[in-house]
Amino acid sequence: MEVSGIFSALFIGLVIGALGRLVIPGKQDLKIWVTLLIGVVAALLGTLVASVLGVANTRGPDWIELALQVGFAAVGVAVLSGAGGRRKS
C-alpha cells in the first residue's frame, strides 16, 4: 500500500468513525484514536461485505457500501463505549 493509500484509509476511517458516533445517541467516552480505529475496521468490513453481496462497484456513489460501513462503525462505537461499563459512585 502506498503512502497516499494509508492517508486515504485513515481519513475515510475517521469520517466513517465519526458518522458511526453520530448514529449512536448520547455521549461516548472514546478517544479519537479509538474512533479512528473503529472507522478503519468498519470501512474494511463494509467493503468486504459489499463485495460479497456484489454491491461494491456500482455506477455512481456506492450508497449501500457506505451504509454498511457506517452501520459497522455504529455497532463498534456502541460495543466499545458500553464495554467499559458504568462506574457506580
HTML snippet that shows the backbone in 3Dmol.js (N, CA, C, O; Angstrom):
<script src="https://3Dmol.org/build/3Dmol-min.js"></script>
<div id="view" style="width:600px;height:400px;position:relative"></div>
<script>
const pdb = `
ATOM      1  N   MET A   1       0.847  -1.173   0.000  1.00  0.00           N
ATOM      2  CA  MET A   1       0.000   0.000   0.000  1.00  0.00           C
ATOM      3  C   MET A   1       0.896   1.241   0.000  1.00  0.00           C
ATOM      4  O   MET A   1       1.889   1.301   0.725  1.00  0.00           O
ATOM      5  N   GLU A   2       0.539   2.211  -0.808  1.00  0.00           N
ATOM      6  CA  GLU A   2       1.313   3.445  -0.903  1.00  0.00           C
ATOM      7  C   GLU A   2       0.961   4.388   0.239  1.00  0.00           C
ATOM      8  O   GLU A   2      -0.045   4.207   0.925  1.00  0.00           O
ATOM      9  N   VAL A   3       1.798   5.386   0.430  1.00  0.00           N
ATOM     10  CA  VAL A   3       1.580   6.359   1.500  1.00  0.00           C
ATOM     11  C   VAL A   3       0.249   7.075   1.302  1.00  0.00           C
ATOM     12  O   VAL A   3      -0.473   7.306   2.271  1.00  0.00           O
ATOM     13  N   SER A   4      -0.084   7.427   0.074  1.00  0.00           N
ATOM     14  CA  SER A   4      -1.362   8.107  -0.177  1.00  0.00           C
ATOM     15  C   SER A   4      -2.538   7.197   0.167  1.00  0.00           C
ATOM     16  O   SER A   4      -3.576   7.675   0.624  1.00  0.00           O
ATOM     17  N   GLY A   5      -2.386   5.899  -0.048  1.00  0.00           N
ATOM     18  CA  GLY A   5      -3.442   4.953   0.305  1.00  0.00           C
ATOM     19  C   GLY A   5      -3.637   4.852   1.803  1.00  0.00           C
ATOM     20  O   GLY A   5      -4.762   4.711   2.284  1.00  0.00           O
ATOM     21  N   ILE A   6      -2.533   4.924   2.544  1.00  0.00           N
ATOM     22  CA  ILE A   6      -2.618   4.883   4.012  1.00  0.00           C
ATOM     23  C   ILE A   6      -3.317   6.128   4.530  1.00  0.00           C
ATOM     24  O   ILE A   6      -4.180   6.037   5.404  1.00  0.00           O
ATOM     25  N   PHE A   7      -2.953   7.294   4.000  1.00  0.00           N
ATOM     26  CA  PHE A   7      -3.601   8.529   4.423  1.00  0.00           C
ATOM     27  C   PHE A   7      -5.074   8.531   4.037  1.00  0.00           C
ATOM     28  O   PHE A   7      -5.913   9.013   4.797  1.00  0.00           O
ATOM     29  N   SER A   8      -5.393   7.999   2.867  1.00  0.00           N
ATOM     30  CA  SER A   8      -6.794   7.913   2.443  1.00  0.00           C
ATOM     31  C   SER A   8      -7.578   7.016   3.392  1.00  0.00           C
ATOM     32  O   SER A   8      -8.686   7.364   3.801  1.00  0.00           O
ATOM     33  N   ALA A   9      -7.012   5.862   3.748  1.00  0.00           N
ATOM     34  CA  ALA A   9      -7.686   4.936   4.658  1.00  0.00           C
ATOM     35  C   ALA A   9      -7.902   5.579   6.024  1.00  0.00           C
ATOM     36  O   ALA A   9      -8.962   5.415   6.628  1.00  0.00           O
ATOM     37  N   LEU A  10      -6.897   6.313   6.514  1.00  0.00           N
ATOM     38  CA  LEU A  10      -7.044   6.985   7.806  1.00  0.00           C
ATOM     39  C   LEU A  10      -8.118   8.064   7.753  1.00  0.00           C
ATOM     40  O   LEU A  10      -8.924   8.187   8.674  1.00  0.00           O
ATOM     41  N   PHE A  11      -8.129   8.838   6.687  1.00  0.00           N
ATOM     42  CA  PHE A  11      -9.128   9.897   6.557  1.00  0.00           C
ATOM     43  C   PHE A  11     -10.527   9.309   6.456  1.00  0.00           C
ATOM     44  O   PHE A  11     -11.445   9.755   7.145  1.00  0.00           O
ATOM     45  N   ILE A  12     -10.689   8.314   5.603  1.00  0.00           N
ATOM     46  CA  ILE A  12     -12.005   7.689   5.440  1.00  0.00           C
ATOM     47  C   ILE A  12     -12.412   7.006   6.741  1.00  0.00           C
ATOM     48  O   ILE A  12     -13.582   7.046   7.122  1.00  0.00           O
ATOM     49  N   GLY A  13     -11.449   6.375   7.431  1.00  0.00           N
ATOM     50  CA  GLY A  13     -11.751   5.762   8.720  1.00  0.00           C
ATOM     51  C   GLY A  13     -12.218   6.770   9.740  1.00  0.00           C
ATOM     52  O   GLY A  13     -13.129   6.492  10.520  1.00  0.00           O
ATOM     53  N   LEU A  14     -11.608   7.934   9.746  1.00  0.00           N
ATOM     54  CA  LEU A  14     -12.018   8.988  10.670  1.00  0.00           C
ATOM     55  C   LEU A  14     -13.437   9.448  10.363  1.00  0.00           C
ATOM     56  O   LEU A  14     -14.244   9.629  11.275  1.00  0.00           O
ATOM     57  N   VAL A  15     -13.742   9.636   9.095  1.00  0.00           N
ATOM     58  CA  VAL A  15     -15.085  10.065   8.694  1.00  0.00           C
ATOM     59  C   VAL A  15     -16.116   8.994   9.041  1.00  0.00           C
ATOM     60  O   VAL A  15     -17.170   9.296   9.601  1.00  0.00           O
ATOM     61  N   ILE A  16     -15.805   7.740   8.706  1.00  0.00           N
ATOM     62  CA  ILE A  16     -16.731   6.643   8.997  1.00  0.00           C
ATOM     63  C   ILE A  16     -16.917   6.494  10.508  1.00  0.00           C
ATOM     64  O   ILE A  16     -18.038   6.290  10.974  1.00  0.00           O
ATOM     65  N   GLY A  17     -15.833   6.592  11.272  1.00  0.00           N
ATOM     66  CA  GLY A  17     -15.926   6.514  12.730  1.00  0.00           C
ATOM     67  C   GLY A  17     -16.772   7.640  13.303  1.00  0.00           C
ATOM     68  O   GLY A  17     -17.586   7.416  14.199  1.00  0.00           O
ATOM     69  N   ALA A  18     -16.580   8.847  12.789  1.00  0.00           N
ATOM     70  CA  ALA A  18     -17.371   9.992  13.251  1.00  0.00           C
ATOM     71  C   ALA A  18     -18.849   9.805  12.913  1.00  0.00           C
ATOM     72  O   ALA A  18     -19.714  10.120  13.730  1.00  0.00           O
ATOM     73  N   LEU A  19     -19.142   9.298  11.723  1.00  0.00           N
ATOM     74  CA  LEU A  19     -20.538   9.038  11.356  1.00  0.00           C
ATOM     75  C   LEU A  19     -21.137   7.958  12.249  1.00  0.00           C
ATOM     76  O   LEU A  19     -22.301   8.040  12.641  1.00  0.00           O
ATOM     77  N   GLY A  20     -20.338   6.953  12.565  1.00  0.00           N
ATOM     78  CA  GLY A  20     -20.807   5.915  13.477  1.00  0.00           C
ATOM     79  C   GLY A  20     -21.120   6.463  14.857  1.00  0.00           C
ATOM     80  O   GLY A  20     -22.079   6.030  15.497  1.00  0.00           O
ATOM     81  N   ARG A  21     -20.316   7.416  15.321  1.00  0.00           N
ATOM     82  CA  ARG A  21     -20.576   8.055  16.625  1.00  0.00           C
ATOM     83  C   ARG A  21     -21.835   8.902  16.581  1.00  0.00           C
ATOM     84  O   ARG A  21     -22.559   8.991  17.573  1.00  0.00           O
ATOM     85  N   LEU A  22     -22.103   9.528  15.434  1.00  0.00           N
ATOM     86  CA  LEU A  22     -23.307  10.355  15.305  1.00  0.00           C
ATOM     87  C   LEU A  22     -24.584   9.523  15.339  1.00  0.00           C
ATOM     88  O   LEU A  22     -25.625   9.993  15.799  1.00  0.00           O
ATOM     89  N   VAL A  23     -24.502   8.292  14.854  1.00  0.00           N
ATOM     90  CA  VAL A  23     -25.677   7.426  14.800  1.00  0.00           C
ATOM     91  C   VAL A  23     -26.087   6.970  16.196  1.00  0.00           C
ATOM     92  O   VAL A  23     -27.274   6.780  16.461  1.00  0.00           O
ATOM     93  N   ILE A  24     -25.122   6.795  17.082  1.00  0.00           N
ATOM     94  CA  ILE A  24     -25.389   6.318  18.444  1.00  0.00           C
ATOM     95  C   ILE A  24     -25.777   7.512  19.318  1.00  0.00           C
ATOM     96  O   ILE A  24     -25.020   8.478  19.415  1.00  0.00           O
ATOM     97  N   PRO A  25     -26.951   7.455  19.956  1.00  0.00           N
ATOM     98  CA  PRO A  25     -27.356   8.581  20.805  1.00  0.00           C
ATOM     99  C   PRO A  25     -26.546   8.646  22.101  1.00  0.00           C
ATOM    100  O   PRO A  25     -26.011   7.641  22.569  1.00  0.00           O
ATOM    101  N   GLY A  26     -26.470   9.837  22.660  1.00  0.00           N
ATOM    102  CA  GLY A  26     -25.759  10.021  23.924  1.00  0.00           C
ATOM    103  C   GLY A  26     -24.286  10.316  23.722  1.00  0.00           C
ATOM    104  O   GLY A  26     -23.795  10.396  22.596  1.00  0.00           O
ATOM    105  N   LYS A  27     -23.603  10.472  24.824  1.00  0.00           N
ATOM    106  CA  LYS A  27     -22.181  10.798  24.795  1.00  0.00           C
ATOM    107  C   LYS A  27     -21.373   9.515  24.906  1.00  0.00           C
ATOM    108  O   LYS A  27     -21.656   8.658  25.743  1.00  0.00           O
ATOM    109  N   GLN A  28     -20.383   9.399  24.067  1.00  0.00           N
ATOM    110  CA  GLN A  28     -19.467   8.260  24.121  1.00  0.00           C
ATOM    111  C   GLN A  28     -18.113   8.763  24.608  1.00  0.00           C
ATOM    112  O   GLN A  28     -17.588   9.754  24.101  1.00  0.00           O
ATOM    113  N   ASP A  29     -17.569   8.087  25.574  1.00  0.00           N
ATOM    114  CA  ASP A  29     -16.264   8.458  26.112  1.00  0.00           C
ATOM    115  C   ASP A  29     -15.177   7.635  25.442  1.00  0.00           C
ATOM    116  O   ASP A  29     -14.522   6.811  26.078  1.00  0.00           O
ATOM    117  N   LEU A  30     -14.996   7.872  24.144  1.00  0.00           N
ATOM    118  CA  LEU A  30     -13.965   7.170  23.383  1.00  0.00           C
ATOM    119  C   LEU A  30     -12.914   8.170  22.930  1.00  0.00           C
ATOM    120  O   LEU A  30     -13.235   9.296  22.549  1.00  0.00           O
ATOM    121  N   LYS A  31     -11.698   7.763  22.974  1.00  0.00           N
ATOM    122  CA  LYS A  31     -10.600   8.595  22.473  1.00  0.00           C
ATOM    123  C   LYS A  31     -10.696   8.672  20.952  1.00  0.00           C
ATOM    124  O   LYS A  31     -11.303   7.810  20.317  1.00  0.00           O
ATOM    125  N   ILE A  32     -10.097   9.702  20.378  1.00  0.00           N
ATOM    126  CA  ILE A  32     -10.160   9.900  18.934  1.00  0.00           C
ATOM    127  C   ILE A  32      -9.462   8.764  18.191  1.00  0.00           C
ATOM    128  O   ILE A  32      -9.901   8.380  17.107  1.00  0.00           O
ATOM    129  N   TRP A  33      -8.385   8.223  18.753  1.00  0.00           N
ATOM    130  CA  TRP A  33      -7.692   7.133  18.066  1.00  0.00           C
ATOM    131  C   TRP A  33      -8.536   5.863  18.059  1.00  0.00           C
ATOM    132  O   TRP A  33      -8.427   5.056  17.135  1.00  0.00           O
ATOM    133  N   VAL A  34      -9.388   5.673  19.092  1.00  0.00           N
ATOM    134  CA  VAL A  34     -10.285   4.515  19.105  1.00  0.00           C
ATOM    135  C   VAL A  34     -11.363   4.696  18.040  1.00  0.00           C
ATOM    136  O   VAL A  34     -11.724   3.747  17.345  1.00  0.00           O
ATOM    137  N   THR A  35     -11.871   5.916  17.916  1.00  0.00           N
ATOM    138  CA  THR A  35     -12.855   6.204  16.873  1.00  0.00           C
ATOM    139  C   THR A  35     -12.247   5.976  15.496  1.00  0.00           C
ATOM    140  O   THR A  35     -12.900   5.420  14.612  1.00  0.00           O
ATOM    141  N   LEU A  36     -11.012   6.398  15.310  1.00  0.00           N
ATOM    142  CA  LEU A  36     -10.315   6.195  14.045  1.00  0.00           C
ATOM    143  C   LEU A  36     -10.149   4.704  13.761  1.00  0.00           C
ATOM    144  O   LEU A  36     -10.400   4.249  12.645  1.00  0.00           O
ATOM    145  N   LEU A  37      -9.729   3.953  14.759  1.00  0.00           N
ATOM    146  CA  LEU A  37      -9.548   2.510  14.592  1.00  0.00           C
ATOM    147  C   LEU A  37     -10.878   1.819  14.260  1.00  0.00           C
ATOM    148  O   LEU A  37     -10.933   0.966  13.374  1.00  0.00           O
ATOM    149  N   ILE A  38     -11.931   2.186  14.965  1.00  0.00           N
ATOM    150  CA  ILE A  38     -13.260   1.636  14.670  1.00  0.00           C
ATOM    151  C   ILE A  38     -13.655   1.971  13.240  1.00  0.00           C
ATOM    152  O   ILE A  38     -14.177   1.121  12.518  1.00  0.00           O
ATOM    153  N   GLY A  39     -13.406   3.207  12.833  1.00  0.00           N
ATOM    154  CA  GLY A  39     -13.762   3.626  11.474  1.00  0.00           C
ATOM    155  C   GLY A  39     -13.003   2.867  10.411  1.00  0.00           C
ATOM    156  O   GLY A  39     -13.584   2.473   9.399  1.00  0.00           O
ATOM    157  N   VAL A  40     -11.708   2.652  10.620  1.00  0.00           N
ATOM    158  CA  VAL A  40     -10.901   1.920   9.628  1.00  0.00           C
ATOM    159  C   VAL A  40     -11.377   0.474   9.535  1.00  0.00           C
ATOM    160  O   VAL A  40     -11.539  -0.057   8.436  1.00  0.00           O
ATOM    161  N   VAL A  41     -11.602  -0.165  10.684  1.00  0.00           N
ATOM    162  CA  VAL A  41     -12.077  -1.552  10.680  1.00  0.00           C
ATOM    163  C   VAL A  41     -13.472  -1.629  10.049  1.00  0.00           C
ATOM    164  O   VAL A  41     -13.753  -2.537   9.267  1.00  0.00           O
ATOM    165  N   ALA A  42     -14.335  -0.681  10.388  1.00  0.00           N
ATOM    166  CA  ALA A  42     -15.689  -0.664   9.824  1.00  0.00           C
ATOM    167  C   ALA A  42     -15.659  -0.438   8.317  1.00  0.00           C
ATOM    168  O   ALA A  42     -16.438  -1.047   7.582  1.00  0.00           O
ATOM    169  N   ALA A  43     -14.762   0.436   7.851  1.00  0.00           N
ATOM    170  CA  ALA A  43     -14.647   0.679   6.416  1.00  0.00           C
ATOM    171  C   ALA A  43     -14.193  -0.585   5.685  1.00  0.00           C
ATOM    172  O   ALA A  43     -14.720  -0.916   4.623  1.00  0.00           O
ATOM    173  N   LEU A  44     -13.215  -1.286   6.258  1.00  0.00           N
ATOM    174  CA  LEU A  44     -12.748  -2.528   5.645  1.00  0.00           C
ATOM    175  C   LEU A  44     -13.829  -3.605   5.667  1.00  0.00           C
ATOM    176  O   LEU A  44     -14.043  -4.295   4.669  1.00  0.00           O
ATOM    177  N   LEU A  45     -14.509  -3.750   6.802  1.00  0.00           N
ATOM    178  CA  LEU A  45     -15.582  -4.739   6.906  1.00  0.00           C
ATOM    179  C   LEU A  45     -16.735  -4.421   5.952  1.00  0.00           C
ATOM    180  O   LEU A  45     -17.264  -5.311   5.287  1.00  0.00           O
ATOM    181  N   GLY A  46     -17.115  -3.154   5.893  1.00  0.00           N
ATOM    182  CA  GLY A  46     -18.197  -2.747   4.998  1.00  0.00           C
ATOM    183  C   GLY A  46     -17.865  -3.009   3.544  1.00  0.00           C
ATOM    184  O   GLY A  46     -18.723  -3.449   2.778  1.00  0.00           O
ATOM    185  N   THR A  47     -16.627  -2.743   3.159  1.00  0.00           N
ATOM    186  CA  THR A  47     -16.193  -3.000   1.789  1.00  0.00           C
ATOM    187  C   THR A  47     -16.188  -4.494   1.505  1.00  0.00           C
ATOM    188  O   THR A  47     -16.600  -4.920   0.426  1.00  0.00           O
ATOM    189  N   LEU A  48     -15.728  -5.294   2.460  1.00  0.00           N
ATOM    190  CA  LEU A  48     -15.707  -6.747   2.297  1.00  0.00           C
ATOM    191  C   LEU A  48     -17.123  -7.302   2.129  1.00  0.00           C
ATOM    192  O   LEU A  48     -17.379  -8.099   1.227  1.00  0.00           O
ATOM    193  N   VAL A  49     -18.031  -6.881   2.993  1.00  0.00           N
ATOM    194  CA  VAL A  49     -19.413  -7.365   2.909  1.00  0.00           C
ATOM    195  C   VAL A  49     -20.072  -6.891   1.619  1.00  0.00           C
ATOM    196  O   VAL A  49     -20.809  -7.646   0.985  1.00  0.00           O
ATOM    197  N   ALA A  50     -19.814  -5.649   1.226  1.00  0.00           N
ATOM    198  CA  ALA A  50     -20.372  -5.141  -0.029  1.00  0.00           C
ATOM    199  C   ALA A  50     -19.842  -5.935  -1.224  1.00  0.00           C
ATOM    200  O   ALA A  50     -20.575  -6.186  -2.181  1.00  0.00           O
ATOM    201  N   SER A  51     -18.580  -6.324  -1.166  1.00  0.00           N
ATOM    202  CA  SER A  51     -18.002  -7.137  -2.246  1.00  0.00           C
ATOM    203  C   SER A  51     -18.657  -8.509  -2.302  1.00  0.00           C
ATOM    204  O   SER A  51     -18.969  -9.011  -3.381  1.00  0.00           O
ATOM    205  N   VAL A  52     -18.865  -9.113  -1.137  1.00  0.00           N
ATOM    206  CA  VAL A  52     -19.513 -10.428  -1.083  1.00  0.00           C
ATOM    207  C   VAL A  52     -20.939 -10.340  -1.617  1.00  0.00           C
ATOM    208  O   VAL A  52     -21.401 -11.240  -2.318  1.00  0.00           O
ATOM    209  N   LEU A  53     -21.631  -9.258  -1.287  1.00  0.00           N
ATOM    210  CA  LEU A  53     -23.010  -9.082  -1.755  1.00  0.00           C
ATOM    211  C   LEU A  53     -23.088  -8.622  -3.207  1.00  0.00           C
ATOM    212  O   LEU A  53     -24.165  -8.627  -3.803  1.00  0.00           O
ATOM    213  N   GLY A  54     -21.957  -8.227  -3.774  1.00  0.00           N
ATOM    214  CA  GLY A  54     -21.921  -7.780  -5.164  1.00  0.00           C
ATOM    215  C   GLY A  54     -22.387  -6.349  -5.384  1.00  0.00           C
ATOM    216  O   GLY A  54     -22.808  -5.997  -6.486  1.00  0.00           O
ATOM    217  N   VAL A  55     -22.316  -5.526  -4.353  1.00  0.00           N
ATOM    218  CA  VAL A  55     -22.757  -4.133  -4.475  1.00  0.00           C
ATOM    219  C   VAL A  55     -21.623  -3.139  -4.242  1.00  0.00           C
ATOM    220  O   VAL A  55     -21.873  -1.953  -4.026  1.00  0.00           O
ATOM    221  N   ALA A  56     -20.371  -3.616  -4.286  1.00  0.00           N
ATOM    222  CA  ALA A  56     -19.234  -2.732  -4.002  1.00  0.00           C
ATOM    223  C   ALA A  56     -18.938  -1.789  -5.157  1.00  0.00           C
ATOM    224  O   ALA A  56     -18.548  -0.643  -4.931  1.00  0.00           O
ATOM    225  N   ASN A  57     -19.113  -2.243  -6.378  1.00  0.00           N
ATOM    226  CA  ASN A  57     -18.801  -1.420  -7.547  1.00  0.00           C
ATOM    227  C   ASN A  57     -20.064  -1.186  -8.366  1.00  0.00           C
ATOM    228  O   ASN A  57     -20.474  -2.024  -9.169  1.00  0.00           O
ATOM    229  N   THR A  58     -20.659  -0.041  -8.144  1.00  0.00           N
ATOM    230  CA  THR A  58     -21.856   0.345  -8.884  1.00  0.00           C
ATOM    231  C   THR A  58     -21.590   1.657  -9.601  1.00  0.00           C
ATOM    232  O   THR A  58     -20.620   2.354  -9.305  1.00  0.00           O
ATOM    233  N   ARG A  59     -22.451   1.984 -10.538  1.00  0.00           N
ATOM    234  CA  ARG A  59     -22.308   3.294 -11.181  1.00  0.00           C
ATOM    235  C   ARG A  59     -22.750   4.360 -10.191  1.00  0.00           C
ATOM    236  O   ARG A  59     -23.788   4.230  -9.542  1.00  0.00           O
ATOM    237  N   GLY A  60     -21.963   5.399 -10.086  1.00  0.00           N
ATOM    238  CA  GLY A  60     -22.286   6.470  -9.149  1.00  0.00           C
ATOM    239  C   GLY A  60     -21.809   6.142  -7.751  1.00  0.00           C
ATOM    240  O   GLY A  60     -20.978   5.254  -7.564  1.00  0.00           O
ATOM    241  N   PRO A  61     -22.336   6.860  -6.764  1.00  0.00           N
ATOM    242  CA  PRO A  61     -21.911   6.628  -5.374  1.00  0.00           C
ATOM    243  C   PRO A  61     -22.346   5.239  -4.890  1.00  0.00           C
ATOM    244  O   PRO A  61     -23.418   4.748  -5.246  1.00  0.00           O
ATOM    245  N   ASP A  62     -21.504   4.633  -4.087  1.00  0.00           N
ATOM    246  CA  ASP A  62     -21.810   3.314  -3.532  1.00  0.00           C
ATOM    247  C   ASP A  62     -22.516   3.501  -2.185  1.00  0.00           C
ATOM    248  O   ASP A  62     -21.912   3.345  -1.124  1.00  0.00           O
ATOM    249  N   TRP A  63     -23.799   3.836  -2.251  1.00  0.00           N
ATOM    250  CA  TRP A  63     -24.556   4.156  -1.045  1.00  0.00           C
ATOM    251  C   TRP A  63     -24.728   2.943  -0.138  1.00  0.00           C
ATOM    252  O   TRP A  63     -24.702   3.074   1.086  1.00  0.00           O
ATOM    253  N   ILE A  64     -24.903   1.771  -0.727  1.00  0.00           N
ATOM    254  CA  ILE A  64     -25.079   0.561   0.089  1.00  0.00           C
ATOM    255  C   ILE A  64     -23.790   0.259   0.851  1.00  0.00           C
ATOM    256  O   ILE A  64     -23.829  -0.081   2.034  1.00  0.00           O
ATOM    257  N   GLU A  65     -22.661   0.383   0.177  1.00  0.00           N
ATOM    258  CA  GLU A  65     -21.369   0.155   0.835  1.00  0.00           C
ATOM    259  C   GLU A  65     -21.157   1.160   1.960  1.00  0.00           C
ATOM    260  O   GLU A  65     -20.705   0.788   3.042  1.00  0.00           O
ATOM    261  N   LEU A  66     -21.477   2.424   1.718  1.00  0.00           N
ATOM    262  CA  LEU A  66     -21.329   3.453   2.749  1.00  0.00           C
ATOM    263  C   LEU A  66     -22.245   3.161   3.935  1.00  0.00           C
ATOM    264  O   LEU A  66     -21.836   3.318   5.085  1.00  0.00           O
ATOM    265  N   ALA A  67     -23.474   2.741   3.666  1.00  0.00           N
ATOM    266  CA  ALA A  67     -24.405   2.420   4.753  1.00  0.00           C
ATOM    267  C   ALA A  67     -23.883   1.243   5.578  1.00  0.00           C
ATOM    268  O   ALA A  67     -24.004   1.242   6.803  1.00  0.00           O
ATOM    269  N   LEU A  68     -23.310   0.253   4.917  1.00  0.00           N
ATOM    270  CA  LEU A  68     -22.727  -0.881   5.637  1.00  0.00           C
ATOM    271  C   LEU A  68     -21.564  -0.425   6.515  1.00  0.00           C
ATOM    272  O   LEU A  68     -21.448  -0.851   7.664  1.00  0.00           O
ATOM    273  N   GLN A  69     -20.712   0.430   5.983  1.00  0.00           N
ATOM    274  CA  GLN A  69     -19.559   0.914   6.735  1.00  0.00           C
ATOM    275  C   GLN A  69     -19.988   1.705   7.963  1.00  0.00           C
ATOM    276  O   GLN A  69     -19.456   1.502   9.054  1.00  0.00           O
ATOM    277  N   VAL A  70     -20.952   2.608   7.785  1.00  0.00           N
ATOM    278  CA  VAL A  70     -21.432   3.412   8.917  1.00  0.00           C
ATOM    279  C   VAL A  70     -22.136   2.513   9.932  1.00  0.00           C
ATOM    280  O   VAL A  70     -22.011   2.728  11.138  1.00  0.00           O
ATOM    281  N   GLY A  71     -22.866   1.521   9.461  1.00  0.00           N
ATOM    282  CA  GLY A  71     -23.530   0.584  10.362  1.00  0.00           C
ATOM    283  C   GLY A  71     -22.532  -0.185  11.209  1.00  0.00           C
ATOM    284  O   GLY A  71     -22.712  -0.324  12.419  1.00  0.00           O
ATOM    285  N   PHE A  72     -21.473  -0.688  10.571  1.00  0.00           N
ATOM    286  CA  PHE A  72     -20.433  -1.385  11.322  1.00  0.00           C
ATOM    287  C   PHE A  72     -19.748  -0.451  12.317  1.00  0.00           C
ATOM    288  O   PHE A  72     -19.427  -0.863  13.432  1.00  0.00           O
ATOM    289  N   ALA A  73     -19.523   0.797  11.923  1.00  0.00           N
ATOM    290  CA  ALA A  73     -18.905   1.769  12.829  1.00  0.00           C
ATOM    291  C   ALA A  73     -19.817   2.056  14.019  1.00  0.00           C
ATOM    292  O   ALA A  73     -19.346   2.162  15.152  1.00  0.00           O
ATOM    293  N   ALA A  74     -21.113   2.181  13.768  1.00  0.00           N
ATOM    294  CA  ALA A  74     -22.060   2.432  14.854  1.00  0.00           C
ATOM    295  C   ALA A  74     -22.074   1.267  15.839  1.00  0.00           C
ATOM    296  O   ALA A  74     -22.103   1.473  17.052  1.00  0.00           O
ATOM    297  N   VAL A  75     -22.055   0.051  15.317  1.00  0.00           N
ATOM    298  CA  VAL A  75     -22.010  -1.122  16.192  1.00  0.00           C
ATOM    299  C   VAL A  75     -20.713  -1.134  16.994  1.00  0.00           C
ATOM    300  O   VAL A  75     -20.728  -1.421  18.191  1.00  0.00           O
ATOM    301  N   GLY A  76     -19.598  -0.825  16.346  1.00  0.00           N
ATOM    302  CA  GLY A  76     -18.311  -0.788  17.038  1.00  0.00           C
ATOM    303  C   GLY A  76     -18.281   0.255  18.134  1.00  0.00           C
ATOM    304  O   GLY A  76     -17.784  -0.007  19.230  1.00  0.00           O
ATOM    305  N   VAL A  77     -18.808   1.435  17.850  1.00  0.00           N
ATOM    306  CA  VAL A  77     -18.854   2.506  18.855  1.00  0.00           C
ATOM    307  C   VAL A  77     -19.759   2.094  20.008  1.00  0.00           C
ATOM    308  O   VAL A  77     -19.415   2.300  21.172  1.00  0.00           O
ATOM    309  N   ALA A  78     -20.907   1.519  19.694  1.00  0.00           N
ATOM    310  CA  ALA A  78     -21.842   1.103  20.746  1.00  0.00           C
ATOM    311  C   ALA A  78     -21.221   0.034  21.636  1.00  0.00           C
ATOM    312  O   ALA A  78     -21.352   0.086  22.859  1.00  0.00           O
ATOM    313  N   VAL A  79     -20.552  -0.925  21.030  1.00  0.00           N
ATOM    314  CA  VAL A  79     -19.953  -2.011  21.808  1.00  0.00           C
ATOM    315  C   VAL A  79     -18.807  -1.489  22.676  1.00  0.00           C
ATOM    316  O   VAL A  79     -18.732  -1.800  23.865  1.00  0.00           O
ATOM    317  N   LEU A  80     -17.925  -0.703  22.083  1.00  0.00           N
ATOM    318  CA  LEU A  80     -16.759  -0.242  22.847  1.00  0.00           C
ATOM    319  C   LEU A  80     -17.098   0.830  23.876  1.00  0.00           C
ATOM    320  O   LEU A  80     -16.453   0.903  24.923  1.00  0.00           O
ATOM    321  N   SER A  81     -18.093   1.660  23.598  1.00  0.00           N
ATOM    322  CA  SER A  81     -18.449   2.659  24.600  1.00  0.00           C
ATOM    323  C   SER A  81     -19.222   2.027  25.757  1.00  0.00           C
ATOM    324  O   SER A  81     -19.215   2.554  26.869  1.00  0.00           O
ATOM    325  N   GLY A  82     -19.876   0.921  25.503  1.00  0.00           N
ATOM    326  CA  GLY A  82     -20.565   0.204  26.573  1.00  0.00           C
ATOM    327  C   GLY A  82     -19.696  -0.842  27.227  1.00  0.00           C
ATOM    328  O   GLY A  82     -20.034  -1.351  28.296  1.00  0.00           O
ATOM    329  N   ALA A  83     -18.572  -1.172  26.598  1.00  0.00           N
ATOM    330  CA  ALA A  83     -17.710  -2.232  27.117  1.00  0.00           C
ATOM    331  C   ALA A  83     -17.020  -1.819  28.415  1.00  0.00           C
ATOM    332  O   ALA A  83     -16.702  -2.665  29.251  1.00  0.00           O
ATOM    333  N   GLY A  84     -16.791  -0.513  28.581  1.00  0.00           N
ATOM    334  CA  GLY A  84     -16.136  -0.049  29.794  1.00  0.00           C
ATOM    335  C   GLY A  84     -17.031  -0.134  31.010  1.00  0.00           C
ATOM    336  O   GLY A  84     -16.556  -0.169  32.145  1.00  0.00           O
ATOM    337  N   GLY A  85     -18.330  -0.166  30.768  1.00  0.00           N
ATOM    338  CA  GLY A  85     -19.278  -0.237  31.875  1.00  0.00           C
ATOM    339  C   GLY A  85     -19.414   1.096  32.577  1.00  0.00           C
ATOM    340  O   GLY A  85     -18.598   1.996  32.378  1.00  0.00           O
ATOM    341  N   ARG A  86     -20.405   1.223  33.368  1.00  0.00           N
ATOM    342  CA  ARG A  86     -20.633   2.440  34.124  1.00  0.00           C
ATOM    343  C   ARG A  86     -20.126   2.238  35.550  1.00  0.00           C
ATOM    344  O   ARG A  86     -20.389   1.214  36.180  1.00  0.00           O
ATOM    345  N   ARG A  87     -19.405   3.223  36.034  1.00  0.00           N
ATOM    346  CA  ARG A  87     -18.908   3.148  37.415  1.00  0.00           C
ATOM    347  C   ARG A  87     -19.969   3.677  38.354  1.00  0.00           C
ATOM    348  O   ARG A  87     -20.616   4.687  38.080  1.00  0.00           O
ATOM    349  N   LYS A  88     -20.136   2.994  39.446  1.00  0.00           N
ATOM    350  CA  LYS A  88     -21.099   3.449  40.460  1.00  0.00           C
ATOM    351  C   LYS A  88     -20.369   4.374  41.422  1.00  0.00           C
ATOM    352  O   LYS A  88     -19.245   4.100  41.840  1.00  0.00           O
ATOM    353  N   SER A  89     -21.028   5.471  41.762  1.00  0.00           N
ATOM    354  CA  SER A  89     -20.425   6.432  42.697  1.00  0.00           C
ATOM    355  C   SER A  89     -20.596   6.008  44.104  1.00  0.00           C
ATOM    356  O   SER A  89     -20.148   6.703  45.016  1.00  0.00           O
TER     357      SER A  89
END
`;
const viewer = $3Dmol.createViewer("view");
viewer.addModel(pdb, "pdb");
viewer.setStyle({}, {cartoon: {color: "spectrum"}});
viewer.zoomTo();
viewer.render();
</script>
